[in-house]
């Protein structure tokens, strides 16, 4: 099923309600992201951020009760994960799984759509990890860098970064930010940027290294405010998420 929402729009979420284990988690999410646009989503634990990510990706157990997920003018609601990935969605997981018995370099060869990622193996300090099993025994920084090289190999049009700065030191955050900027076309002029994304962040530390166009606060399954991401982050640091909630009461 296809619907047209304009050429510049890559993702639209319309009035999305989602249940997990018969409990309503998302309560009417509306969101629109254009080509070349990057947004950040803030929210406390349990606000629905992970549910939103996994619903966009099509994970089982995340039941859409009503609403739509439109990607590149295509309704994704009933699409399996692999089809969504084939259409151009990629994700950096906060806690990616380890896969015993599968070499990291073999995975990169399988998912690679171009060989450009090879230039970033040294930048991401992954040389010594290529012969190891995927993510097995990797440190926090190594896990994040592993996820980034996979995105570079996959070369998706739309990316979700789940807590890219969590569990890593300042040096790694700088490296992560540099590669995220490459993935998101930040080295190009605004008019030439095609890659889009969502950055989920608790601390906001990654925003020191990656420019974000708009920020949103997700609270109790609802988007309760939107605006300048740096202003939202400053308000959260000063007053907490409860202050954001007051704005909609």
N, C-alpha and C positions, 0 to 999 in steps of 0.2 A: 504494500500500500504506500503510495507516495502523496505527499502534500507539499505545496510550494510556500515557502516563507521568505522568499527573496534570496538572491544569489550570495549576498554578503553574510548570511546567517549560517553557521555551521552546526550549532546545537540549539535546540529549543526544548524546554521541559514545560509542559502545560498541566497545571493543577494536579500534580502527582501525589497520589496517596499509596503508601506501601505498608504491607504487614509483614512481620517476621514472627514466626511461631504464634500466629493468631493475635499478635499485639500490633496495634497501629503505631508505626514509627515516624513515617513522613506524612505530613498533614497539609497537603495542598501546596507543593513546591512549584513555583514559577520562576523560570530562569532562561535567559537568552544570551548566547555567546556568538560573536561574529568571527569571520575569518581574520586571523592576525591579532585577536583579542585574548588577553590573559586576565583571569580573575582570581581573587583569593577568597576562600571561605574560612571564616573563623567560627569557633563554637566550642563550648565546654564538652567534656566527656559525656557521652550518652545523648548528645543533641541530635544525632542522626547523620553525621558526616560519613561514617563508614557505610551506612545503609544506602546513602545517596550514591556513593562511588560504585558499590557492588551492584546496585540496581541498574546504573548506566551500563555497566559491563555485562549484565545479564546473568548474574549468579543465581543458581537455584536456591530456593528458600526465601527469596525476596519477592513477595507476591504483590504485583501491581493491582490494586483494587479499582483504581480509576486514574485517568490522566494519560499523558502521552510523552514519549521520549522520541524526538525527531532529530535525526542526524543526516546531514546532507540531503534534506528533503525526503528522507525515508523514515517511516514509522518503525522503530526498533523493538517495540514492546515484546514481541514473540520471537525475536531472533536469538539464536544460541550465541555463546561467547565468541566462538571462532569466526562467525560471520561478522560480528561487530568489529573484531580485530582486523579482519580482511577489508572492511570498509574504511579503516584508518584510525582506530582508537587504540591508544597505548596507555600503560599505567606504570608508575613507579610505586610499588607497595611499601608501606611503612615496615612491615615484617614479612618479607618474602619467604616462601618455603625453601627448604633444602631438598635437593633431589639426588639421592645416593645412586651411584652407578652410571651417571650421565656427565660426561666431561663438559665443562663450561665452554670451551672453544667449539665443541661439537654443536651445542645449542646455538651459538652465534652464527655458525655456518648455515644452520637450518633456517633460522628466522631472517637472515640478512637479505635485504632487498637491494643493497649496494655495498661496496667495500669501503666506503668512506669512513666507517666506524673504526677501521684499523688504525687510522692516524691518531685516534684518541686513546688507544690502549696504553701508551706510555704516559700521556697526560693524566689519565686516571689511575696510573700506577697499578695496572692489572697484569703485567707480564707474567709474574710468578703464580698467578691464580688460574691461568688458562687451562692447565693440565689437571686441575683439581675438579672434584665433583661440584655441581652447581650449588653455590652458597654454603657448602658444608664446612662448618668451622670458621666462617668469615666473621671478621669483626664488624661493628656497626658501620664504620666508614667504608669498609670493603663491600658490605651489602648494598649500600647506597650507590657506590661506584659501579658495582655489578649491574644494578638495575638501570643505571644511566647508559652503559654501553649496550645493553639490550635494546633500549629505546633508540639509540643511534643506529643500531643494526636494522631494527624494524622500520624506522623512519615513518612514524604515523603522522597524520595530519592534525590529530587532536590528542592531547596528553593530559593525564590526571596525575599530579604529584602529591602523594599522601605523606605529609610530614617529612619533607626531604631533609630537614635540618636536625631531626630528632636522633639522638644517640651518636652524634658526630662532633668532632672538635672544630675549632675555628678554621684551621687550615683546610679541612675537608669541606666545610661549608663554602669556602671560597672556590674550591675546585668544582663542587656541585653547581654553584651558581654560574660559573663560567660555562659549563656544559649545558645547563638548562637554557641559558641565553642563546647558545648555538642551536639547540633543538627548537626553540621558539622564534627563530628568525630575528632575534634582536640585533643582529649585526647588519640587518637590512633596513632601508628606510621604511617608515610606517606604511606607506602606500604599497610596498612590495612584500609585506609580511603576509604569509598564508597560514602558518602554523598557529594553533590556538591551544588554550589549556586552562585547567583549574589547578590551583595550588591550595591544598588543605594545610593549614598551619596553626599551631597552638602558640608558639613563642613569637612568630613573626620575624625571626632572625633571618630567614631567607630573603625577606623583602629588602634587606640591605644590599643584596647582590643581584636581584632580579626585579625589573620594573613591572609593576602590575597596574592594569588599567582601572579596575574597579574592585571594591571589596564588598563582601556580604557577611552577615552574621546569621548563623543557623542556630536556633534555640528551640528545644522541645519540638523538633520536627518541622519547624516553620522558619522561613526567612523573615527576620523581624526588622532588618534595616539594610541599607546599601549606601555606598558612597565612596569617598576617597579612602583607599585602603590604609594609608598611613595615619589618617585622622581617626579611623575606626580603631586601629591597633592602639594608638595613643590613649583613646578613651577607655579601651578595655584594660590597659595596664593601670590606668589611674583609678577606674571605678568598678572594674569587673563586668561580667556579662549581665548581671542583674540590672545594671544601669541601662543597658541596651533594651532590656525587656520593658522598662518603664516607658520608653518612647512610644510603644504601641498600645499602651493602656489609656 
